[in-house]
């Protein structure tokens, strides 16, 4: 499975690079290397392609939702990639400012439509074709080739990181490999350009360099730093669990655990949602409530769908099922709860975030740092133990006896009654 996924990642990255070079040749009449790496790969296409292949494979029978979710996932990946590249290289690698319905030039509606169409084509036709090609190669040879490509990719990533950090010549061997990859990329790009435009221009692309002045803040966790995001993750996980528990009490008439972890009232889905939405929409927190509601509805629905697929693949279990509710999609999401995500986005940025933001920044720098890292250790251990307990619980349901001392320890401390109390809605997938 991992070999096949890596093969798809490489194929998507390479085909995306070819598509970008060809499109640029048609649009601008000149060759431009559209990849960040030295090799002929566009990682945004690779990551997006793998994401929609895994998350949306069960939607391959339809068109609308496959198109919609492909556009959503790809747009979010492109938005995050644009910010990360600009942050670490001080360079704007693409700019949609001249397009209608754009968001700070990072994404735009027309590009999202193209992403949706590409995702639809990928899931319906490209993935089956690539898998047939993969099966034509003997398994042993395919594994060796993929390991070679993986090593080259790691070297390329390392060289790119050194280049962005101004340390390109610190590792001569890495630099030599990257130069060879860059030469190969140039030859391939010019070949595509020549076939596309029937002419070549060797003018190097001029990047729009942006080097903003950075001001240091004396406050703890100023702006959108790691410390603030992690503390908001913990707070969001706690508030999300409490909110769902009260909601279930009102609607179902009884108290029910909604925690994701075996220790403490923490909902990881809500914690991650709060952390991600803060990271992604921090610059737009002052926009209108209507705008935040729309973004929260779309992103929240896409996020919950992805979480449902991920937990089912990893743990072999369904933690929630909305099949009984109207306007649901495969039981993973439903329209009403998508609206809840939108309302939660408005409530978060307009009501809860401002006082929490001030509270976190008011913490003493030393005390806040110690508190954050203590919580990092606690949550990491909690997640590891919870994952182990869920895997062992799944094995017990299948009749697998304890085989190691760890299995025995998990059986003693997290028996079936304990797990059923913490995860009352968990459905085992045979």
Buried (B, 14 or more C-beta within 10 A) or exposed (E): EEBBEBBBBBBBBBBBBBBBBBEBBEEEEBBBBBBBBBBBBBBBBBBBBBBBBBBBEEBBEBEEBBBBBBBBBBBBBBBBBBBEBBEEBEBBBBBBEEEEEBBBBBBBBEBBEBBBEBBBEBBBEBBEEBBEEBEEEEEEEBEEBBEEBBEBBEBBBBBBEBBBEEEBEEBEEBBEBBEEBBEEBBEBBBEBBEEBBEEEBEEEEEEEEEEEEEEEEEBBBBEBBEBBBBBBBBBBBBBBBBBBBEEBEEEEEEEBBBBBBBBBBBBBBBBBBBBBBBBBBBEBBEEEBEEBBBBBBBBBBBBBBBBBBEBBEEBBBBBBBBEEEEEBBBBBBBBEBBBBBBBBBBBBBBEBBEEBBEEBBEBEEEEBBEBBEEBBEBBEEBBEBBBBBBBBBBBBBEEEEBEEEEBEEBBEEBBEEBBEEBBEBBEEEE
